[in-house]
Amino acid sequence: MTMTRRNLFSFLAAAGLSAKVPAASAAAPGTPAIEPLRLTDAQWRQRLDPQQYAVLRQEATERAGTSALNHEKRKGRYICAGCDLPLFESQHKFDSGTGWPSFHTPIAGALGTKTDFKLLLPRTEYHCARCEGHQGHVFDDGPRPTGKRYCNNGVALKFVPEAA
Ligand SMILES: [Zn+2]
């Protein structure tokens, strides 16, 4: 059989179509891939206040007990102060007594982690999966069901109350 021009195009179209199928089915239904948000340092400085900038972009830690979110008890969502990605649900918040807003479970896929050695002992740093803004550190002394304690800087979060 000789490959005609028409056959070649339909072959390429079919190949293109079949090549797209695995990529489309790789993401689980209902969990669209998170588009990264990448801004320049100047854009971040413009977008964030100095405290937010220090925590989100330079991994500073706010002073314990300074966040109003420590006392936030309403139903709602905690979103990244850098890019508004929802990170935690209010029902997963608990009072850790540490002076930082604490959660035992993040929203699936919302956080990335890395190991840091700032205090010599390794700690697991976590950050927003969209803008990579630093949020806090996660420890293994949390309550059930996960046993995790996501110790979060309040200035790195914004609280959005659930509509009544
Ligand atoms: Zn973010």
Backbone and ligand atoms as CSV (ligand in chain L), in Angstrom:
chain,resi,resn,atom,element,x,y,z
A,1,MET,N,N,0.854,-1.196,0.000
A,1,MET,CA,C,0.000,0.000,0.000
A,1,MET,C,C,0.887,1.243,0.000
A,2,THR,N,N,0.522,2.208,-0.835
A,2,THR,CA,C,1.267,3.472,-0.843
A,2,THR,C,C,0.551,4.456,0.076
A,3,MET,N,N,1.305,5.178,0.830
A,3,MET,CA,C,0.722,6.156,1.751
A,3,MET,C,C,0.383,7.426,0.969
A,4,THR,N,N,-0.893,7.653,0.752
A,4,THR,CA,C,-1.302,8.875,0.042
A,4,THR,C,C,-1.230,10.048,1.015
A,5,ARG,N,N,-1.317,11.227,0.436
A,5,ARG,CA,C,-1.303,12.431,1.258
A,5,ARG,C,C,-2.440,12.398,2.285
A,6,ARG,N,N,-3.614,11.995,1.807
A,6,ARG,CA,C,-4.790,11.949,2.682
A,6,ARG,C,C,-4.586,10.948,3.835
A,7,ASN,N,N,-4.034,9.780,3.470
A,7,ASN,CA,C,-3.782,8.763,4.488
A,7,ASN,C,C,-2.771,9.248,5.525
A,8,LEU,N,N,-1.756,9.960,5.036
A,8,LEU,CA,C,-0.727,10.459,5.939
A,8,LEU,C,C,-1.348,11.398,6.974
A,9,PHE,N,N,-2.220,12.290,6.511
A,9,PHE,CA,C,-2.829,13.244,7.447
A,9,PHE,C,C,-3.714,12.541,8.467
A,10,SER,N,N,-4.475,11.552,7.988
A,10,SER,CA,C,-5.354,10.871,8.945
A,10,SER,C,C,-4.525,10.027,9.918
A,11,PHE,N,N,-3.393,9.528,9.420
A,11,PHE,CA,C,-2.483,8.782,10.307
A,11,PHE,C,C,-1.935,9.716,11.395
A,12,LEU,N,N,-1.493,10.915,10.979
A,12,LEU,CA,C,-0.949,11.877,11.954
A,12,LEU,C,C,-2.026,12.312,12.940
A,13,ALA,N,N,-3.236,12.524,12.433
A,13,ALA,CA,C,-4.331,12.939,13.312
A,13,ALA,C,C,-4.617,11.854,14.344
A,14,ALA,N,N,-4.622,10.608,13.869
A,14,ALA,CA,C,-4.900,9.498,14.782
A,14,ALA,C,C,-3.785,9.372,15.822
A,15,ALA,N,N,-2.530,9.552,15.362
A,15,ALA,CA,C,-1.392,9.456,16.286
A,15,ALA,C,C,-1.462,10.573,17.323
A,16,GLY,N,N,-1.814,11.772,16.857
A,16,GLY,CA,C,-1.926,12.922,17.763
A,16,GLY,C,C,-3.008,12.685,18.791
A,17,LEU,N,N,-4.114,12.130,18.325
A,17,LEU,CA,C,-5.246,11.886,19.217
A,17,LEU,C,C,-4.864,10.867,20.287
A,18,SER,N,N,-4.246,9.757,19.851
A,18,SER,CA,C,-3.944,8.701,20.820
A,18,SER,C,C,-2.852,9.174,21.792
A,19,ALA,N,N,-1.972,10.085,21.336
A,19,ALA,CA,C,-0.923,10.583,22.218
A,19,ALA,C,C,-1.507,11.438,23.337
A,20,LYS,N,N,-2.667,12.054,23.081
A,20,LYS,CA,C,-3.257,12.936,24.092
A,20,LYS,C,C,-3.990,12.154,25.183
A,21,VAL,N,N,-4.411,10.953,24.855
A,21,VAL,CA,C,-5.258,10.214,25.799
A,21,VAL,C,C,-4.585,9.953,27.153
A,22,PRO,N,N,-3.336,9.441,27.187
A,22,PRO,CA,C,-2.734,9.173,28.504
A,22,PRO,C,C,-2.563,10.436,29.348
A,23,ALA,N,N,-2.223,11.564,28.692
A,23,ALA,CA,C,-2.023,12.812,29.433
A,23,ALA,C,C,-3.330,13.253,30.086
A,24,ALA,N,N,-4.426,13.141,29.335
A,24,ALA,CA,C,-5.710,13.601,29.852
A,24,ALA,C,C,-6.196,12.721,30.997
A,25,SER,N,N,-5.897,11.418,30.924
A,25,SER,CA,C,-6.408,10.521,31.952
A,25,SER,C,C,-5.464,10.424,33.153
A,26,ALA,N,N,-4.289,11.090,33.076
A,26,ALA,CA,C,-3.325,11.018,34.178
A,26,ALA,C,C,-3.855,11.700,35.433
A,27,ALA,N,N,-4.545,12.844,35.259
A,27,ALA,CA,C,-5.110,13.542,36.415
A,27,ALA,C,C,-6.426,12.870,36.801
A,28,ALA,N,N,-6.597,12.615,38.078
A,28,ALA,CA,C,-7.830,11.999,38.559
A,28,ALA,C,C,-8.991,12.953,38.311
A,29,PRO,N,N,-10.183,12.419,38.030
A,29,PRO,CA,C,-11.317,13.314,37.777
A,29,PRO,C,C,-11.598,14.189,38.995
A,30,GLY,N,N,-11.911,15.441,38.771
A,30,GLY,CA,C,-12.241,16.338,39.875
A,30,GLY,C,C,-11.034,16.965,40.531
A,31,THR,N,N,-9.827,16.576,40.136
A,31,THR,CA,C,-8.638,17.211,40.701
A,31,THR,C,C,-7.778,17.775,39.570
A,32,PRO,N,N,-8.185,18.940,39.037
A,32,PRO,CA,C,-7.401,19.539,37.962
A,32,PRO,C,C,-6.005,19.884,38.460
A,33,ALA,N,N,-5.020,19.739,37.574
A,33,ALA,CA,C,-3.641,20.072,37.943
A,33,ALA,C,C,-3.575,21.550,38.339
A,34,ILE,N,N,-2.755,21.850,39.344
A,34,ILE,CA,C,-2.635,23.220,39.816
A,34,ILE,C,C,-1.655,23.975,38.921
A,35,GLU,N,N,-2.140,25.057,38.327
A,35,GLU,CA,C,-1.274,25.916,37.505
A,35,GLU,C,C,-0.314,26.650,38.428
A,36,PRO,N,N,1.001,26.541,38.243
A,36,PRO,CA,C,1.914,27.288,39.110
A,36,PRO,C,C,1.791,28.793,38.884
A,37,LEU,N,N,1.971,29.548,39.944
A,37,LEU,CA,C,1.996,31.011,39.843
A,37,LEU,C,C,3.434,31.450,40.103
A,38,ARG,N,N,4.083,31.999,39.097
A,38,ARG,CA,C,5.468,32.435,39.244
A,38,ARG,C,C,5.539,33.928,38.988
A,39,LEU,N,N,5.966,34.670,39.995
A,39,LEU,CA,C,6.117,36.120,39.867
A,39,LEU,C,C,7.565,36.488,40.166
A,40,THR,N,N,7.960,37.664,39.721
A,40,THR,CA,C,9.308,38.138,40.040
A,40,THR,C,C,9.329,38.612,41.493
A,41,ASP,N,N,10.528,38.766,42.027
A,41,ASP,CA,C,10.656,39.253,43.397
A,41,ASP,C,C,9.988,40.623,43.558
A,42,ALA,N,N,10.152,41.494,42.561
A,42,ALA,CA,C,9.539,42.832,42.617
A,42,ALA,C,C,8.014,42.726,42.646
A,43,GLN,N,N,7.469,41.801,41.872
A,43,GLN,CA,C,6.006,41.616,41.861
A,43,GLN,C,C,5.510,41.094,43.201
A,44,TRP,N,N,6.268,40.193,43.816
A,44,TRP,CA,C,5.868,39.684,45.128
A,44,TRP,C,C,5.909,40.802,46.160
A,45,ARG,N,N,6.936,41.641,46.114
A,45,ARG,CA,C,7.030,42.747,47.075
A,45,ARG,C,C,5.855,43.695,46.935
A,46,GLN,N,N,5.392,43.865,45.709
A,46,GLN,CA,C,4.260,44.751,45.465
A,46,GLN,C,C,2.952,44.115,45.949
A,47,ARG,N,N,2.847,42.808,45.770
A,47,ARG,CA,C,1.605,42.095,46.055
A,47,ARG,C,C,1.400,41.851,47.557
A,48,LEU,N,N,2.497,41.670,48.297
A,48,LEU,CA,C,2.413,41.267,49.711
A,48,LEU,C,C,2.830,42.410,50.621
A,49,ASP,N,N,2.293,42.407,51.852
A,49,ASP,CA,C,2.812,43.376,52.818
A,49,ASP,C,C,4.136,42.830,53.372
A,50,PRO,N,N,4.942,43.673,54.039
A,50,PRO,CA,C,6.288,43.244,54.438
A,50,PRO,C,C,6.309,41.964,55.291
A,51,GLN,N,N,5.325,41.826,56.176
A,51,GLN,CA,C,5.264,40.618,57.019
A,51,GLN,C,C,4.963,39.375,56.186
A,52,GLN,N,N,3.997,39.508,55.299
A,52,GLN,CA,C,3.654,38.386,54.411
A,52,GLN,C,C,4.836,38.021,53.532
A,53,TYR,N,N,5.520,39.044,53.024
A,53,TYR,CA,C,6.675,38.804,52.158
A,53,TYR,C,C,7.755,38.029,52.916
A,54,ALA,N,N,8.031,38.453,54.140
A,54,ALA,CA,C,9.094,37.825,54.939
A,54,ALA,C,C,8.797,36.345,55.179
A,55,VAL,N,N,7.526,36.018,55.448
A,55,VAL,CA,C,7.166,34.619,55.712
A,55,VAL,C,C,7.061,33.824,54.409
A,56,LEU,N,N,6.242,34.312,53.482
A,56,LEU,CA,C,5.949,33.543,52.264
A,56,LEU,C,C,7.166,33.382,51.358
A,57,ARG,N,N,7.947,34.448,51.211
A,57,ARG,CA,C,9.040,34.405,50.223
A,57,ARG,C,C,10.402,34.184,50.850
A,58,GLN,N,N,10.548,34.438,52.172
A,58,GLN,CA,C,11.864,34.293,52.802
A,58,GLN,C,C,11.865,33.290,53.951
A,59,GLU,N,N,10.742,32.590,54.124
A,59,GLU,CA,C,10.620,31.556,55.153
A,59,GLU,C,C,10.872,32.061,56.567
A,60,ALA,N,N,10.504,33.307,56.829
A,60,ALA,CA,C,10.547,33.800,58.204
A,60,ALA,C,C,9.422,33.137,58.999
A,61,THR,N,N,9.524,33.178,60.321
A,61,THR,CA,C,8.469,32.649,61.187
A,61,THR,C,C,7.912,33.789,62.022
A,62,GLU,N,N,6.582,33.957,62.008
A,62,GLU,CA,C,5.978,35.024,62.808
A,62,GLU,C,C,6.099,34.692,64.291
A,63,ARG,N,N,6.053,35.712,65.121
A,63,ARG,CA,C,6.129,35.507,66.561
A,63,ARG,C,C,4.909,34.730,67.041
A,64,ALA,N,N,5.108,33.744,67.922
A,64,ALA,CA,C,4.000,32.933,68.437
A,64,ALA,C,C,2.947,33.822,69.083
A,65,GLY,N,N,1.695,33.444,68.902
A,65,GLY,CA,C,0.612,34.135,69.577
A,65,GLY,C,C,0.213,35.458,68.960
A,66,THR,N,N,0.773,35.801,67.800
A,66,THR,CA,C,0.478,37.109,67.215
A,66,THR,C,C,-0.632,37.073,66.167
A,67,SER,N,N,-1.024,35.889,65.723
A,67,SER,CA,C,-2.017,35.822,64.649
A,67,SER,C,C,-3.438,35.768,65.186
A,68,ALA,N,N,-4.304,36.597,64.604
A,68,ALA,CA,C,-5.727,36.568,64.971
A,68,ALA,C,C,-6.345,35.224,64.594
A,69,LEU,N,N,-5.748,34.522,63.661
A,69,LEU,CA,C,-6.302,33.234,63.217
A,69,LEU,C,C,-6.173,32.147,64.287
A,70,ASN,N,N,-5.322,32.389,65.313
A,70,ASN,CA,C,-5.253,31.439,66.429
A,70,ASN,C,C,-6.627,31.253,67.060
A,71,HIS,N,N,-7.399,32.326,67.062
A,71,HIS,CA,C,-8.699,32.303,67.758
A,71,HIS,C,C,-9.870,32.140,66.793
A,72,GLU,N,N,-9.583,31.928,65.532
A,72,GLU,CA,C,-10.656,31.799,64.531
A,72,GLU,C,C,-11.343,30.448,64.692
A,73,LYS,N,N,-12.659,30.480,64.978
A,73,LYS,CA,C,-13.390,29.229,65.218
A,73,LYS,C,C,-14.520,29.012,64.210
A,74,ARG,N,N,-14.701,29.983,63.290
A,74,ARG,CA,C,-15.820,29.861,62.354
A,74,ARG,C,C,-15.540,28.796,61.298
A,75,LYS,N,N,-16.629,28.348,60.658
A,75,LYS,CA,C,-16.510,27.414,59.536
A,75,LYS,C,C,-16.028,28.174,58.318
A,76,GLY,N,N,-15.116,27.556,57.580
A,76,GLY,CA,C,-14.637,28.192,56.357
A,76,GLY,C,C,-13.358,27.557,55.880
A,77,ARG,N,N,-12.677,28.294,55.018
A,77,ARG,CA,C,-11.449,27.788,54.419
A,77,ARG,C,C,-10.302,28.738,54.660
A,78,TYR,N,N,-9.125,28.173,54.791
A,78,TYR,CA,C,-7.903,28.960,54.918
A,78,TYR,C,C,-7.178,28.892,53.580
A,79,ILE,N,N,-6.990,30.072,52.986
A,79,ILE,CA,C,-6.386,30.117,51.659
A,79,ILE,C,C,-5.010,30.779,51.731
A,80,CYS,N,N,-4.164,30.490,50.752
A,80,CYS,CA,C,-2.817,31.053,50.708
A,80,CYS,C,C,-2.889,32.570,50.561
A,81,ALA,N,N,-2.170,33.296,51.402
A,81,ALA,CA,C,-2.168,34.756,51.333
A,81,ALA,C,C,-1.417,35.256,50.096
A,82,GLY,N,N,-0.653,34.367,49.465
A,82,GLY,CA,C,0.087,34.771,48.278
A,82,GLY,C,C,-0.717,34.633,46.995
A,83,CYS,N,N,-1.558,33.578,46.913
A,83,CYS,CA,C,-2.218,33.311,45.624
A,83,CYS,C,C,-3.659,32.836,45.756
A,84,ASP,N,N,-4.190,32.776,47.000
A,84,ASP,CA,C,-5.597,32.409,47.240
A,84,ASP,C,C,-5.917,30.927,47.035
A,85,LEU,N,N,-4.923,30.074,46.870
A,85,LEU,CA,C,-5.220,28.638,46.754
A,85,LEU,C,C,-5.725,28.125,48.109
A,86,PRO,N,N,-6.890,27.440,48.167
A,86,PRO,CA,C,-7.355,26.876,49.439
A,86,PRO,C,C,-6.390,25.800,49.942
A,87,LEU,N,N,-5.932,25.949,51.204
A,87,LEU,CA,C,-4.941,25.018,51.759
A,87,LEU,C,C,-5.519,24.139,52.860
A,88,PHE,N,N,-6.403,24.721,53.688
A,88,PHE,CA,C,-6.957,23.974,54.825
A,88,PHE,C,C,-8.449,24.282,54.984
A,89,GLU,N,N,-9.174,23.299,55.548
A,89,GLU,CA,C,-10.583,23.469,55.902
A,89,GLU,C,C,-10.673,23.669,57.406
A,90,SER,N,N,-11.670,24.473,57.827
A,90,SER,CA,C,-11.765,24.808,59.253
A,90,SER,C,C,-11.968,23.573,60.143
A,91,GLN,N,N,-12.629,22.530,59.628
A,91,GLN,CA,C,-12.865,21.357,60.492
A,91,GLN,C,C,-11.583,20.570,60.775
A,92,HIS,N,N,-10.502,20.900,60.085
A,92,HIS,CA,C,-9.227,20.217,60.328
A,92,HIS,C,C,-8.262,21.059,61.160
A,93,LYS,N,N,-8.774,22.185,61.695
A,93,LYS,CA,C,-7.971,23.051,62.560
A,93,LYS,C,C,-8.123,22.551,63.991
A,94,PHE,N,N,-7.063,22.657,64.777
A,94,PHE,CA,C,-7.178,22.311,66.195
A,94,PHE,C,C,-6.313,23.261,67.010
A,95,ASP,N,N,-6.605,23.338,68.297
A,95,ASP,CA,C,-5.842,24.221,69.180
A,95,ASP,C,C,-4.627,23.471,69.701
A,96,SER,N,N,-3.465,23.771,69.138
A,96,SER,CA,C,-2.242,23.051,69.509
A,96,SER,C,C,-1.585,23.657,70.741
A,97,GLY,N,N,-2.027,24.875,71.129
A,97,GLY,CA,C,-1.406,25.549,72.256
A,97,GLY,C,C,-0.027,26.122,71.960
A,98,THR,N,N,0.378,26.098,70.694
A,98,THR,CA,C,1.720,26.570,70.334
A,98,THR,C,C,1.768,28.065,70.051
A,99,GLY,N,N,0.587,28.667,69.791
A,99,GLY,CA,C,0.572,30.068,69.391
A,99,GLY,C,C,0.571,30.266,67.883
A,100,TRP,N,N,0.496,29.164,67.136
A,100,TRP,CA,C,0.351,29.250,65.681
A,100,TRP,C,C,-0.879,28.454,65.267
A,101,PRO,N,N,-1.592,28.941,64.245
A,101,PRO,CA,C,-2.732,28.166,63.736
A,101,PRO,C,C,-2.245,26.775,63.320
A,102,SER,N,N,-2.985,25.741,63.753
A,102,SER,CA,C,-2.528,24.366,63.522
A,102,SER,C,C,-3.629,23.522,62.919
A,103,PHE,N,N,-3.235,22.638,62.029
A,103,PHE,CA,C,-4.174,21.787,61.311
A,103,PHE,C,C,-3.617,20.359,61.298
A,104,HIS,N,N,-4.530,19.364,61.268
A,104,HIS,CA,C,-4.026,17.985,61.181
A,104,HIS,C,C,-4.095,17.431,59.765
A,105,THR,N,N,-4.867,18.107,58.860
A,105,THR,CA,C,-5.022,17.594,57.500
A,105,THR,C,C,-5.074,18.760,56.516
A,106,PRO,N,N,-4.237,18.758,55.498
A,106,PRO,CA,C,-4.357,19.790,54.464
A,106,PRO,C,C,-5.338,19.367,53.373
A,107,ILE,N,N,-5.757,20.297,52.546
A,107,ILE,CA,C,-6.552,19.965,51.362
A,107,ILE,C,C,-5.646,19.190,50.398
A,108,ALA,N,N,-6.182,18.099,49.843
A,108,ALA,CA,C,-5.363,17.203,49.010
A,108,ALA,C,C,-4.699,17.960,47.868
A,109,GLY,N,N,-3.405,17.782,47.736
A,109,GLY,CA,C,-2.657,18.356,46.618
A,109,GLY,C,C,-2.278,19.814,46.775
A,110,ALA,N,N,-2.684,20.445,47.897
A,110,ALA,CA,C,-2.488,21.892,48.036
A,110,ALA,C,C,-1.088,22.269,48.518
A,111,LEU,N,N,-0.360,21.304,49.088
A,111,LEU,CA,C,0.937,21.628,49.685
A,111,LEU,C,C,2.071,20.824,49.065
A,112,GLY,N,N,3.237,21.446,49.007
A,112,GLY,CA,C,4.468,20.740,48.702
A,112,GLY,C,C,5.350,20.782,49.934
A,113,THR,N,N,6.309,19.862,50.040
A,113,THR,CA,C,7.176,19.835,51.219
A,113,THR,C,C,8.647,19.763,50.819
A,114,LYS,N,N,9.499,20.179,51.739
A,114,LYS,CA,C,10.933,19.942,51.584
A,114,LYS,C,C,11.552,19.868,52.982
A,115,THR,N,N,12.747,19.323,53.068
A,115,THR,CA,C,13.420,19.232,54.361
A,115,THR,C,C,14.294,20.458,54.552
A,116,ASP,N,N,14.190,21.119,55.724
A,116,ASP,CA,C,15.139,22.202,56.003
A,116,ASP,C,C,15.898,21.921,57.287
A,117,PHE,N,N,17.086,22.517,57.379
A,117,PHE,CA,C,18.000,22.277,58.505
A,117,PHE,C,C,18.310,23.573,59.240
A,118,LYS,N,N,17.356,24.535,59.187
A,118,LYS,CA,C,17.607,25.844,59.791
A,118,LYS,C,C,17.873,25.749,61.287
A,119,LEU,N,N,17.235,24.805,61.959
A,119,LEU,CA,C,17.458,24.633,63.402
A,119,LEU,C,C,18.350,23.420,63.655
A,120,LEU,N,N,19.209,23.105,62.696
A,120,LEU,CA,C,20.147,21.976,62.751
A,120,LEU,C,C,19.433,20.635,62.603
A,121,LEU,N,N,18.445,20.378,63.460
A,121,LEU,CA,C,17.683,19.142,63.282
A,121,LEU,C,C,16.790,19.295,62.057
A,122,PRO,N,N,16.688,18.251,61.265
A,122,PRO,CA,C,15.852,18.379,60.058
A,122,PRO,C,C,14.378,18.583,60.399
A,123,ARG,N,N,13.758,19.497,59.698
A,123,ARG,CA,C,12.316,19.704,59.832
A,123,ARG,C,C,11.699,19.645,58.439
A,124,THR,N,N,10.413,19.307,58.398
A,124,THR,CA,C,9.735,19.275,57.109
A,124,THR,C,C,9.007,20.588,56.884
A,125,GLU,N,N,9.547,21.360,55.971
A,125,GLU,CA,C,8.934,22.628,55.576
A,125,GLU,C,C,7.813,22.327,54.597
A,126,TYR,N,N,6.715,23.092,54.658
A,126,TYR,CA,C,5.691,22.939,53.608
A,126,TYR,C,C,5.299,24.299,53.066
A,127,HIS,N,N,4.834,24.255,51.820
A,127,HIS,CA,C,4.526,25.488,51.106
A,127,HIS,C,C,3.356,25.269,50.161
A,128,CYS,N,N,2.803,26.364,49.721
A,128,CYS,CA,C,1.683,26.349,48.778
A,128,CYS,C,C,2.121,25.712,47.462
A,129,ALA,N,N,1.305,24.778,46.965
A,129,ALA,CA,C,1.664,24.076,45.728
A,129,ALA,C,C,1.579,24.986,44.508
A,130,ARG,N,N,0.835,26.090,44.611
A,130,ARG,CA,C,0.698,26.950,43.432
A,130,ARG,C,C,1.808,27.994,43.341
A,131,CYS,N,N,2.039,28.752,44.445
A,131,CYS,CA,C,3.010,29.857,44.360
A,131,CYS,C,C,4.293,29.544,45.124
A,132,GLU,N,N,4.359,28.353,45.733
A,132,GLU,CA,C,5.520,27.924,46.515
A,132,GLU,C,C,5.797,28.831,47.699
A,133,GLY,N,N,4.799,29.604,48.116
A,133,GLY,CA,C,4.955,30.454,49.296
A,133,GLY,C,C,5.069,29.596,50.556
A,134,HIS,N,N,6.077,29.910,51.397
A,134,HIS,CA,C,6.281,29.161,52.645
A,134,HIS,C,C,5.085,29.342,53.570
A,135,GLN,N,N,4.596,28.239,54.149
A,135,GLN,CA,C,3.476,28.296,55.089
A,135,GLN,C,C,3.911,27.946,56.494
A,136,GLY,N,N,4.650,26.849,56.657
A,136,GLY,CA,C,5.043,26.443,58.006
A,136,GLY,C,C,5.833,25.151,57.975
A,137,HIS,N,N,5.769,24.423,59.109
A,137,HIS,CA,C,6.453,23.131,59.227
A,137,HIS,C,C,5.452,22.099,59.731
A,138,VAL,N,N,5.663,20.853,59.334
A,138,VAL,CA,C,4.756,19.789,59.767
A,138,VAL,C,C,5.512,18.834,60.681
A,139,PHE,N,N,4.842,18.484,61.796
A,139,PHE,CA,C,5.443,17.634,62.828
A,139,PHE,C,C,4.570,16.399,63.045
A,140,ASP,N,N,5.158,15.395,63.696
A,140,ASP,CA,C,4.461,14.114,63.876
A,140,ASP,C,C,3.762,13.991,65.227
A,141,ASP,N,N,3.470,15.140,65.880
A,141,ASP,CA,C,2.833,15.060,67.205
A,141,ASP,C,C,1.411,15.609,67.178
A,142,GLY,N,N,0.752,15.488,66.033
A,142,GLY,CA,C,-0.614,15.990,65.911
A,142,GLY,C,C,-1.654,14.977,66.362
A,143,PRO,N,N,-2.917,15.408,66.361
A,143,PRO,CA,C,-4.005,14.517,66.799
A,143,PRO,C,C,-4.446,13.569,65.674
A,144,ARG,N,N,-5.317,12.670,66.004
A,144,ARG,CA,C,-5.910,11.796,65.005
A,144,ARG,C,C,-6.773,12.624,64.058
A,145,PRO,N,N,-7.030,12.210,62.822
A,145,PRO,CA,C,-6.693,10.883,62.292
A,145,PRO,C,C,-5.287,10.776,61.682
A,146,THR,N,N,-4.606,11.901,61.437
A,146,THR,CA,C,-3.338,11.816,60.696
A,146,THR,C,C,-2.126,11.728,61.610
A,147,GLY,N,N,-2.251,12.243,62.855
A,147,GLY,CA,C,-1.085,12.325,63.732
A,147,GLY,C,C,-0.130,13.437,63.336
A,148,LYS,N,N,-0.548,14.252,62.356
A,148,LYS,CA,C,0.308,15.341,61.879
A,148,LYS,C,C,-0.124,16.672,62.497
A,149,ARG,N,N,0.849,17.541,62.686
A,149,ARG,CA,C,0.559,18.915,63.130
A,149,ARG,C,C,1.168,19.871,62.118
A,150,TYR,N,N,0.310,20.469,61.301
A,150,TYR,CA,C,0.742,21.495,60.357
A,150,TYR,C,C,0.734,22.821,61.102
A,151,CYS,N,N,1.925,23.282,61.442
A,151,CYS,CA,C,2.101,24.471,62.261
A,151,CYS,C,C,2.296,25.647,61.309
A,152,ASN,N,N,1.250,26.476,61.171
A,152,ASN,CA,C,1.206,27.454,60.075
A,152,ASN,C,C,1.365,28.891,60.554
A,153,ASN,N,N,2.123,29.663,59.810
A,153,ASN,CA,C,2.171,31.096,60.061
A,153,ASN,C,C,0.819,31.713,59.693
A,154,GLY,N,N,0.230,32.469,60.629
A,154,GLY,CA,C,-1.066,33.093,60.367
A,154,GLY,C,C,-1.012,34.095,59.222
A,155,VAL,N,N,0.096,34.833,59.090
A,155,VAL,CA,C,0.153,35.859,58.039
A,155,VAL,C,C,0.222,35.249,56.638
A,156,ALA,N,N,0.551,33.968,56.562
A,156,ALA,CA,C,0.633,33.311,55.254
A,156,ALA,C,C,-0.737,32.819,54.785
A,157,LEU,N,N,-1.740,32.953,55.665
A,157,LEU,CA,C,-3.094,32.481,55.351
A,157,LEU,C,C,-4.092,33.629,55.365
A,158,LYS,N,N,-5.177,33.445,54.629
A,158,LYS,CA,C,-6.343,34.306,54.750
A,158,LYS,C,C,-7.527,33.392,55.030
A,159,PHE,N,N,-8.412,33.837,55.935
A,159,PHE,CA,C,-9.569,33.025,56.270
A,159,PHE,C,C,-10.782,33.497,55.470
A,160,VAL,N,N,-11.479,32.554,54.850
A,160,VAL,CA,C,-12.685,32.865,54.100
A,160,VAL,C,C,-13.843,32.135,54.775
A,161,PRO,N,N,-14.708,32.870,55.527
A,161,PRO,CA,C,-15.824,32.202,56.215
A,161,PRO,C,C,-16.798,31.607,55.214
A,162,GLU,N,N,-17.372,30.482,55.610
A,162,GLU,CA,C,-18.363,29.823,54.784
A,162,GLU,C,C,-19.610,30.709,54.693
A,163,ALA,N,N,-20.191,30.807,53.516
A,163,ALA,CA,C,-21.409,31.594,53.356
A,163,ALA,C,C,-22.537,30.919,54.139
A,164,ALA,N,N,-23.270,31.698,54.919
A,164,ALA,CA,C,-24.333,31.147,55.772
A,164,ALA,C,C,-25.496,30.634,54.934
L,1,ZN,ZN,ZN,0.050,30.254,47.172
